[in-house]
Amino acid sequence: MGLTKVNHPDLLDLASDTGATVFPKGTTAERPVSPEAGYIRFNTTDNVMETYDGTEWLVLDNFTPPYSIDYLVVAGGGGGASLFGGGGAGGYLTTSNYKLINETQYIITVGAGGAGGPLVGDAPGKGESGSNSSLNSIIAIGGGFGGYGNSNDVGSGGSGGGGSDWAAGAYPGGSGTSGQGFNGGSGSGVDAGGGGGGGATALGLNGTSSGGGNGGNGFQSLINGTPTYYAGGGGGGTYTGAYTSATGGSGGLGGGGNGGSGQTGNGQNAITNTGGGGGGGTRYLSNLASGGQGGSGVVILRMPTANYSGTTTGSPTVTTDGSDTILTYTTSGTYTA
């Protein structure tokens, strides 16, 4: 069945402010038998406008432009060593005006915090680096583990873990990733204090004869409507044998755990869903205390409520702030724009 030609000048006046243009219409079965590319008609079976592209009939649908969101992606923090370094904070990435394409699914991964170094008698235990968090191809790198024992084995990552401490030398901290975090501090070199883990906005401090270095501070974000710090480094642990007055370093603002103090001071665990680094454990003579666990990461999306689709997986917390909707993912999931 061929197309019906419309020969009515006023109906074809597309430039006029009023009126309309008549297009051929009919059921799917009534489509032209030998259509040519560019044919347009109204399909009464599906109640849509359609066009033939030379191969198949395509629906002419409304185009909805992309919309902008703010995001925060924080990776899991590194674990503190049982002796001495604090864990580095998870990588921190944030921006505004990030475009989402309608009807596209975005995959969100929330990284776990690294385990702290275990208590293993008189041998130091190695912690683990944190895991990456991501929003599609936007990847925040997990924080590095704290350096341990008589060794320069220390983790690099979003922020670097603090270096270990030994009378034989001040071991350096791990490296942070440019744009995501900072390096960890060094050990004291006098067997008194490990380095603090790096944070999102500051280096971890070096250990001293007074004790472990403080973790680097994290970044304060307003994305959820409340000023909140994320990605602070873990404090370095200390040796309270010869240096009986030495104390563990403080965790950085943003969930970092404090370093251990005293004769049996375990490193403090970082706060969950902050990406903070775990605190380093203490040493008293030949006894060790365990390192603190790094904090798990978080992914937060903020968008105009008018654009929010409501289509998610992973059970994010949904809140509003003024005219915006905020999705906080503490576990992995998806959002479909």
N, C-alpha and C positions, 0 to 999 in steps of 0.2 A: 504494500500500500504506500503510494508516494505521499510526500509532504503536501499539505494544502497551502497554496500561495495566498498571501493576504495582500489585496490591492486596495488599501484604504489609507490615503495619505495622512489623515489626522491621527490614526492609530499608530503609525510608524514615526510620529513626531516625538522622538525620545528626548529632545531638548526642552519640551514644554514643561511647565511647572505642575500641570495636572494631566489626567488621562492615563492611558495604559496602552500597551502593545499586546496584540493577540498572537500567541504561538500555537502551532498545531498541538493537539492533545489526543490521547487515546490510551488504551490498555497496553500492557507489555506485549500481548499477542498481536497488536495492531501496529507495531513498529514497522517502518519502511523495510521492504524485503532487501533492497540493495542500497543501504544508506551510504552517504559520502561523509568524509571528515568535515566536521563543523556543523552538522545538523543539530538543531536544538528543538526539543519538544517537551510537553508536560505529560508525564506518565500518570494516568489516572488509577492504575493498579496500586502504585506505591505512593501516590500523591507527592511526587518530586519532579523538579525540572531535571532533564538529562540531556547529555550531548554525546555525539558519536565522535571518537578520536581517530577513526580510520581502522580501528581494530575491535573496539568494544564500546558499549554504552556506559557512560560515567555519570554519576549524580552530580549535579551542580549544587553544592552545599554552601552555607554561609562560612566565610573565613573568619576565624577568631584569632586576633593577633596574640603573640606571646605576651606574658606579663612578668613583671619584675618581682623578685623576692630578695630578702636578706638571708644569708646563711651563716652558721657557725659549725665548723667541723673540728672536733678535738679527739685526738687519738688516745689510746690507753697509755698510762704512765709506766715507767720502768720500775722494777723492784729494787729495793735497797739490798746491799750485801750484808751478810752476817758479820762482816768485818771488811771495810768500814764505810764505803762510799754510799751516799744517798742516790736514789733513782732519779733519772731525768724525767721531766714532764713530757707528756705526749705532745706531738705537733699540733699547732693551733693555726687554723685558717678561717678567715671571715671576710665577707664582702657584702656590699649592697648592690642593687641593680643587676642581679643575676637573672637572666631570662629563662623562663620555663615555657616549653612548647605544649600547647593544649593537646590532650589525649595521649601524652607521652608518659611512660612510667619511669620514675627515677628510683634507682636502687640505693638504699642507705645501709651502710655497714657501721656498726658501733664496735670499736676495738676493746678487747679485754685488757685489764691491767696486768703487768708482769708479776709473777710470783716473787716474793722476797727470798733471799738466801736462807736456806734451812740451817737449823742448829745441828751441828754434827760433831759434838764433843770438842776436841781441840783443833779441828781442821775447819777452815773457813768454807762456807757454802756459797755457791754462786747463784745469784738471782737471775731473772729473765727480763728481757726487754718487753715493752708493751706492744700490743697489736695495733695495726693501722685502722683508722676510721675513714669513711669515704662517702661522698655524694656523687654517684656515677664516676666520672674520671677525676674528680677533685679528691685528692688523697692526702690526709694528714698522717705523718709517720709516727709510729710508736716510740715512746721514750726509751733511752738507753738504760741498761742495768748499772747499778753502782759497782765500782771497782772493789776487788776483794783480795785479802791476804797479801802476801809478799809477791805481788804480781801487778803488771800494768794492764791486765785484762779488764777492760771497762767497756761499757756499751755506748755506741753513738746512735743517734736517732733524731726524732723531732727536736728534743733537747738531750744533751749528753749527760750520762751518769757521772757522779762525783768520783774522783780518783781515790785509790786506797792509800794507806799510810803505813810506813814502816821505817824503822830506824835507819835502814839502808838507803832510803830515798823517798822523795816526795813524788808519788806517781801522779801523772796528769789525769784530768778528767776527760770524758768522751766528748765528741764533737756534736754540736747541734746542726740542724738543717736551716740554711738561709731562708728567711721569711716564715719560719715555723717555730724556732726556739734557739736557745743559746747553749754554750758549752758548760760542762760541769767544772767545778773547782778541783784543785789539786789537794792531795794529802799534805799533812804538815811536814813530814820528813823527820819528825822526832818521836814517832810512835805514840802520838797523842790524839790526833783527830783526822778523820777522813773528809774529803771534799763534799760540798753540797751539790746536789743535782741541778742542772740548768733549768731555767723556767722560760716561759713564753716571751718575757720582756727583759730578762736579766740573767747574767752569768751566775752560776753557783759559786759561792765563796770558798776560798781555800781553807783547809783545816789549819789550826794553830796549836801552840802548846796549851792553849786554854780549852781546846776541844774541837768538835766537828764544825765544818763550815755550814752556814745557812744555805738553804735552797734558794734558787733564783725565783723572784716573784713572777706570777702569771699575769694575765691580761684581764682587765675589767670590761665586761660586756654589758650592754643594755638591751640586747636582742629580745629578751623575754619580758622587758618592761621593768625589771628590777636590777640594779647594779650588782653584778655577780662576777667573782674572780674564777678563772679557770687556768689550768696548766701551770701550777707551781711546782718547783723542784723539791725533792726530799732532802732533809737535813742529814749531814754526815754523822756517823757514829764516832765513838771515842774509846780511848784506852784508859781505864781507871786503875791501873796498877801503879806505875811510877808517878803518873799524873793524876793523883787522887781527886783533885778539884776540877778536872776537866769535865765538861758537859757536852751533850749532843747538840748539834746544830738545829735551828728551828726550820720547819718546813716553810717553803715560800707561799705567799698569798696565792690561793687557787688550789687548795686541797692537798698540798704537799705534807707528807708525814714528818714528824720530828725524829731526829736521830736519837738513838738510845743513850742513856746515861746511867751511872751507877754500876754496881757489880753484875747485875743481871738484866740490864736494860735492853729489851727488844726494840728494834726500829718500829716506829708507829706506821700503821697502814695509812695510805692516802685515802681521801674521801672519794667514795664512789661517784662516777659520772662527772668528774672534774678533770680527769686526765693528769692528776697530780702524781708526783713520784713518791715511792715509799722511802721511809727513813732508814739509814744504815744502822746496823746493830752494834752493840758495844763489846768490849773485851775486858775481862778482868783476869789477869795472870793467864792461865791456859784455858779459861772458860769463855765461851762465846755465847752471844744472844742472837736470835734470828733477825733478819732484815724484814722491813715492812713491805707489804704488797702495794704495787702501784694501783692508782685509781682507774677504773674503767672510763672510757671516753663518752662522748655525747655528740649528737647532731641535732641542731635546732634550725627550723625554717620559719621565717616570718613573712607573711604575705597579706595583701588586701583581702578582707573578708569577702568582698564582692567576687574575687577570683577563686576562692577556696572551693575545691571540688568535692571535698569530703571523702575521697577515695584513698584509703590507706591500708597498709598491713603493718604488723609489728606493734600494734597498740600504742601509738605515741600518745602522750598527754596533750590534749587540745585545750588551749586557753585563748582568751581575747585580751587585747589591750587597745582601747580606742577603736579605730576602724580596721584594725589588723587581727588576723588569726595567727596563732603561734603553735607550731608542732614541735614537741620535744621528744626525740627518740633516745631512749636509754637502752634499747635493744635494737637489733637490725630489723629492717622492714622496707616498705616502699611508699612512694607517694605518686599518684597519677594526676597530672595537672588537668 
